[in-house]
Amino acid sequence: MWQDLLVAVVVALAAVWTVWRVILPAGLRARLLGRAAPKGAGCSGGCKGCGPAGGGSSCH
């Protein structure tokens, strides 16, 4: 009986971890924790090296 309960707890914790780390976006996780959303590198920083030589305004 207690083994069934232990297995249920482990499976529930695994499901919660999967939803939290894999399914929820980082911005939503941060908002739920009351923190500022993480800022990615993205193109808004004006990257200069991933586009054509010389101009380089496009990011991947």
C-alpha positions in Angstrom: 0.0 0.0 0.0 2.7 2.5 0.9 4.6 1.6 -2.2 1.7 2.6 -4.3 1.6 6.0 -2.5 5.3 6.4 -3.0 5.0 5.7 -6.7 2.1 8.1 -7.0 4.1 10.9 -5.3 7.2 10.3 -7.5 5.1 10.3 -10.7 3.3 13.4 -9.6 6.6 15.2 -8.9 8.0 14.1 -12.3 4.8 15.5 -14.0 5.1 18.8 -12.2 8.8 19.1 -13.0 8.1 18.4 -16.7 5.4 21.0 -16.9 7.5 23.6 -15.1 10.8 23.1 -17.0 9.7 21.9 -20.4 6.2 23.1 -21.2 5.9 26.5 -19.5 7.7 29.4 -21.2 10.5 31.1 -19.2 8.6 34.4 -19.0 5.5 32.8 -17.5 7.7 30.8 -15.0 9.4 34.1 -14.0 6.0 35.9 -13.6 4.7 33.1 -11.4 7.7 33.4 -9.2 7.4 37.2 -9.1 10.7 37.8 -10.9 11.6 39.8 -14.0 11.4 37.8 -17.3 14.8 36.7 -18.6 16.1 38.7 -21.6 17.5 36.6 -24.5 20.3 37.7 -26.8 18.0 38.1 -29.8 18.3 40.6 -32.6 17.3 43.6 -30.5 20.8 43.9 -29.2 22.1 44.7 -32.7 24.2 41.7 -33.4 26.9 42.3 -36.0 28.3 39.1 -37.3 25.6 36.7 -38.2 24.6 38.4 -41.4 26.5 39.2 -44.6 30.0 40.4 -44.3 30.1 44.1 -43.5 26.4 44.8 -42.8 25.4 41.9 -40.5 22.0 43.0 -39.3 20.2 39.7 -39.6 20.2 37.1 -36.8 19.4 33.5 -36.8 
